[in-house]
Amino acid sequence: MNDNKTALYTRDKREIVLWDVIKLLLRKFYWILFSGIILGLVVYLVVTFCVTPTYESRVSFYVYNRSDSTLNSGSVNQNDLQAAESLAETYTQILGSNSVLDAVLLDLGSDVNLTRKNLSEMVKISVVPNTQLLEVIVSSNDAAFACEVADSFVQVAPTEIERITKAGSLEVVDRPEVALEKSAPRTLFSTVIGCVIGAVLSAIVIILKMFSDTTVYLPEDIEKAANVIILGEIPEIDMTENKHFNWSLTNGGVILNDKKEDQKTGDYSEQNSSQQAAH
């Protein structure tokens, strides 16, 4: 919509410039702000009351590729460290294997109603970049249960790695702890994103309505659309709700303007005539 009542095209036939759009958005800023607040509030309510919070428990392991007896001899060298770093990627695959998952389920006990697939979906195993550290992250709706599962990895992982690789193992660096704060959803972050999206969508709608408005407001619009030159304009006549203006052409080419007062506003009627020469 052309709310600023400015021409859609300038006299040199250039289309609307960016400044026109900016001025329109500034005039409609309260709508943009209102839309952002509304969508942000909706997101906040949905995240707070409809999304189940998730908690994480983490455990980290140090990877080495020599047996305990060799390590105790003090013969660790740079080649061993590089080899351990390359083994870290292999160990991530082993820790996510079915045999390790089954060992974790066995350690948890039969009281835990959890399948191998469910456990695999709860666990994320990754290598800390440029280190010999592995990190196991367990996510659950129950913070205490997530910590319990992570602790089972602490008990099972070193034994399973030694059994499968026959060389090297894992050393626990950080033991799991019960999370005190939820990891997801991030309420504040989601709310801010909702506000931004609401404001952007509102601005897009306003701009689209502006460009899709084909109403002619000013002579410049007619000049552009019809490719003609405007020679004159009919002045705007101010009309009020309770007053009527009657225009008539008399016998001598004279325009007669009769102004009549509405009977609802008084007990009299007055007629004033003004004559103008017709051209």
C-alpha positions as CSV (number, residue, x, y, z in Angstrom):
1,M,0.0,0.0,0.0
2,N,1.3,3.4,-0.8
3,D,0.6,4.9,2.6
4,N,2.9,7.8,2.2
5,K,0.8,9.0,-0.8
6,T,4.0,9.5,-2.8
7,A,4.3,8.7,-6.4
8,L,5.2,5.1,-7.2
9,Y,7.6,6.4,-9.9
10,T,9.8,9.4,-10.1
11,R,9.7,11.8,-13.0
12,D,12.7,10.2,-14.5
13,K,10.8,6.9,-14.5
14,R,12.9,5.1,-11.9
15,E,11.0,2.7,-9.6
16,I,10.7,3.1,-5.9
17,V,14.0,3.6,-4.2
18,L,15.2,1.9,-1.0
19,W,14.6,5.0,1.0
20,D,10.9,4.9,0.3
21,V,10.7,1.3,1.6
22,I,12.7,2.3,4.7
23,K,10.4,5.3,5.4
24,L,7.3,3.0,5.1
25,L,8.8,0.5,7.5
26,L,9.6,3.3,10.0
27,R,6.0,4.5,9.8
28,K,4.8,0.9,10.4
29,F,7.4,0.1,13.0
30,Y,4.7,-0.3,15.7
31,W,3.1,-3.1,13.7
32,I,6.5,-4.8,13.1
33,L,7.3,-4.6,16.8
34,F,3.8,-5.9,17.8
35,S,4.1,-8.8,15.4
36,G,7.5,-9.7,16.8
37,I,6.3,-9.6,20.4
38,I,3.3,-11.7,19.6
39,L,5.2,-14.5,17.8
40,G,7.9,-14.4,20.5
41,L,5.3,-14.8,23.2
42,V,3.7,-17.8,21.3
43,V,7.1,-19.4,21.0
44,Y,7.8,-18.9,24.7
45,L,4.5,-20.5,25.7
46,V,5.0,-23.4,23.4
47,V,8.6,-24.0,24.6
48,T,7.7,-23.6,28.2
49,F,4.5,-25.7,28.4
50,C,4.6,-28.0,25.4
51,V,8.2,-29.1,25.0
52,T,9.7,-31.6,27.5
53,P,13.1,-30.4,28.8
54,T,16.2,-32.5,28.1
55,Y,19.2,-32.9,30.4
56,E,22.7,-34.0,29.5
57,S,25.4,-35.9,31.5
58,R,29.0,-36.0,30.1
59,V,32.0,-38.2,30.6
60,S,35.3,-37.8,28.9
61,F,38.1,-40.4,28.3
62,Y,41.8,-40.1,27.5
63,V,42.9,-42.5,24.8
64,Y,46.3,-44.3,24.9
65,N,47.6,-47.2,22.8
66,R,50.1,-48.9,25.1
67,S,49.4,-51.4,27.9
68,D,49.7,-50.4,31.5
69,S,52.9,-52.2,32.0
70,T,54.5,-50.4,29.1
71,L,53.2,-47.0,30.2
72,N,54.6,-47.6,33.7
73,S,58.0,-48.1,32.2
74,G,58.1,-44.5,31.1
75,S,58.7,-45.3,27.4
76,V,55.9,-43.2,26.0
77,N,57.0,-41.2,23.0
78,Q,55.6,-38.9,20.4
79,N,54.7,-41.7,18.1
80,D,52.6,-43.3,20.8
81,L,50.7,-40.0,21.3
82,Q,50.0,-39.6,17.5
83,A,48.9,-43.2,17.3
84,A,46.5,-42.7,20.3
85,E,45.1,-39.6,18.6
86,S,44.4,-41.6,15.4
87,L,42.8,-44.4,17.5
88,A,40.3,-42.0,19.0
89,E,38.2,-42.1,15.9
90,T,38.2,-45.8,15.9
91,Y,37.2,-45.9,19.6
92,T,34.2,-43.7,18.9
93,Q,32.9,-46.3,16.6
94,I,33.6,-49.1,19.1
95,L,31.8,-47.3,21.9
96,G,28.7,-46.9,19.6
97,S,28.8,-50.6,18.6
98,N,26.1,-53.1,19.6
99,S,28.4,-55.0,21.9
100,V,29.3,-52.0,24.0
101,L,25.6,-50.9,24.1
102,D,24.6,-54.3,25.2
103,A,27.3,-54.2,27.9
104,V,25.9,-50.9,29.1
105,L,22.4,-52.2,29.3
106,L,23.6,-55.2,31.2
107,D,25.4,-52.9,33.7
108,L,22.2,-50.9,34.1
109,G,20.3,-54.0,35.1
110,S,17.0,-55.5,34.1
111,D,15.0,-52.9,36.0
112,V,15.8,-50.3,33.3
113,N,13.2,-50.5,30.6
114,L,15.5,-49.5,27.7
115,T,16.2,-51.0,24.3
116,R,19.5,-50.9,22.4
117,K,17.9,-48.5,19.9
118,N,16.7,-46.2,22.7
119,L,20.1,-46.2,24.2
120,S,21.8,-45.5,20.9
121,E,19.5,-42.5,20.4
122,M,20.4,-41.1,23.9
123,V,24.1,-41.3,23.4
124,K,26.4,-39.1,21.4
125,I,30.1,-40.0,21.1
126,S,32.7,-37.6,19.6
127,V,36.4,-36.8,19.6
128,V,37.5,-33.5,21.1
129,P,39.2,-31.8,18.1
130,N,43.0,-32.0,18.1
131,T,43.2,-34.0,21.3
132,Q,43.3,-37.6,22.4
133,L,40.0,-37.2,24.3
134,L,36.7,-38.9,23.7
135,E,33.5,-37.4,25.0
136,V,30.3,-39.4,25.7
137,I,27.2,-37.2,26.1
138,V,24.0,-38.9,27.4
139,S,20.7,-37.0,26.9
140,S,17.5,-37.8,28.8
141,N,14.3,-36.2,30.2
142,D,15.5,-37.4,33.6
143,A,18.7,-35.8,34.7
144,A,19.5,-38.5,37.3
145,F,18.9,-41.3,34.7
146,A,21.2,-39.6,32.2
147,C,24.0,-39.5,34.8
148,E,23.4,-43.2,35.6
149,V,23.7,-44.2,31.9
150,A,26.9,-42.1,31.6
151,D,28.3,-43.8,34.7
152,S,27.7,-47.2,33.1
153,F,29.8,-46.1,30.2
154,V,32.6,-45.3,32.7
155,Q,32.4,-48.9,34.0
156,V,32.1,-50.7,30.7
157,A,34.1,-48.7,28.1
158,P,37.7,-49.4,29.2
159,T,37.1,-53.1,29.5
160,E,35.3,-53.4,26.1
161,I,38.0,-51.3,24.4
162,E,40.8,-53.6,25.7
163,R,38.8,-56.7,24.9
164,I,38.2,-55.6,21.3
165,T,41.5,-53.9,20.4
166,K,43.9,-56.0,22.5
167,A,46.1,-52.9,22.9
168,G,45.5,-49.5,24.5
169,S,42.6,-48.4,26.5
170,L,40.7,-45.5,28.0
171,E,41.3,-43.5,31.1
172,V,38.5,-41.5,32.7
173,V,39.1,-37.8,32.8
174,D,35.8,-36.3,33.9
175,R,33.1,-38.4,35.6
176,P,29.5,-37.7,34.9
177,E,27.4,-35.5,37.2
178,V,23.7,-34.9,37.5
179,A,22.7,-31.8,35.4
180,L,21.2,-29.0,37.3
181,E,20.0,-27.1,34.3
182,K,18.2,-28.3,31.1
183,S,20.2,-28.4,27.9
184,A,17.2,-28.1,25.7
185,P,15.0,-26.4,24.7
186,R,16.8,-23.0,25.1
187,T,13.8,-20.9,26.1
188,L,15.4,-17.4,25.9
189,F,17.2,-18.2,22.6
190,S,14.0,-19.6,21.0
191,T,11.9,-16.6,22.2
192,V,14.4,-14.1,20.7
193,I,14.4,-16.1,17.4
194,G,10.6,-16.0,17.4
195,C,10.5,-12.2,17.9
196,V,13.0,-11.7,15.0
197,I,11.0,-14.0,12.7
198,G,7.7,-12.3,13.6
199,A,9.2,-8.9,12.9
200,V,10.7,-10.0,9.6
201,L,7.5,-11.6,8.4
202,S,5.5,-8.5,9.3
203,A,8.0,-6.3,7.3
204,I,7.8,-8.6,4.3
205,V,4.0,-8.4,4.3
206,I,4.0,-4.6,4.5
207,I,6.5,-4.4,1.6
208,L,4.6,-6.8,-0.5
209,K,1.3,-4.9,0.1
210,M,3.1,-1.7,-0.9
211,F,4.4,-3.1,-4.2
212,S,1.1,-4.8,-5.0
213,D,-1.0,-1.7,-4.5
214,T,-2.1,-0.4,-8.0
215,T,-4.2,2.5,-6.7
216,V,-3.5,5.9,-8.3
217,Y,-2.8,8.6,-5.7
218,L,-0.9,11.3,-7.5
219,P,-0.6,12.7,-11.0
220,E,2.9,11.2,-11.3
221,D,1.3,7.8,-11.1
222,I,-1.0,8.6,-14.1
223,E,1.9,10.0,-16.1
224,K,3.8,6.8,-15.7
225,A,1.0,4.4,-16.2
226,A,-0.7,6.1,-19.2
227,N,2.4,7.9,-20.6
228,V,0.6,11.2,-20.8
229,I,1.2,14.7,-19.4
230,I,-1.2,16.1,-16.7
231,L,-2.5,19.5,-17.7
232,G,-4.7,20.2,-14.6
233,E,-6.4,18.7,-11.6
234,I,-9.9,18.8,-10.1
235,P,-9.6,20.2,-6.5
236,E,-10.7,18.1,-3.6
237,I,-14.1,19.2,-2.2
238,D,-14.3,18.8,1.6
239,M,-17.6,17.0,2.4
240,T,-18.9,16.5,5.9
241,E,-21.5,14.0,7.0
242,N,-24.4,16.5,7.7
243,K,-23.8,18.9,4.8
244,H,-24.7,18.5,1.1
245,F,-23.4,20.4,-1.8
246,N,-25.5,20.6,-5.0
247,W,-23.8,21.7,-8.2
248,S,-25.9,22.7,-11.2
249,L,-25.4,24.4,-14.6
250,T,-27.8,27.3,-15.2
251,N,-28.9,28.8,-18.4
252,G,-26.0,31.2,-19.1
253,G,-23.3,28.7,-18.5
254,V,-23.1,29.6,-14.8
255,I,-22.3,26.9,-12.2
256,L,-24.6,27.2,-9.2
257,N,-23.5,25.9,-5.7
258,D,-26.4,25.3,-3.3
259,K,-25.3,24.7,0.3
260,K,-28.1,23.2,2.4
261,E,-27.9,22.6,6.2
262,D,-29.2,19.2,7.3
263,Q,-32.5,19.5,9.1
264,K,-31.1,17.2,11.9
265,T,-28.6,19.9,12.9
266,G,-31.0,22.8,13.1
267,D,-34.5,24.2,12.4
268,Y,-33.6,26.2,9.4
269,S,-32.1,25.8,6.0
270,E,-29.9,28.3,4.3
271,Q,-29.1,28.5,0.6
272,N,-26.1,30.4,-0.6
273,S,-25.3,30.7,-4.2
274,S,-22.0,31.5,-5.7
275,Q,-21.6,31.9,-9.3
276,Q,-18.5,31.2,-11.2
277,A,-17.9,31.8,-14.8
278,A,-17.6,28.6,-16.8
279,H,-14.5,28.2,-18.9
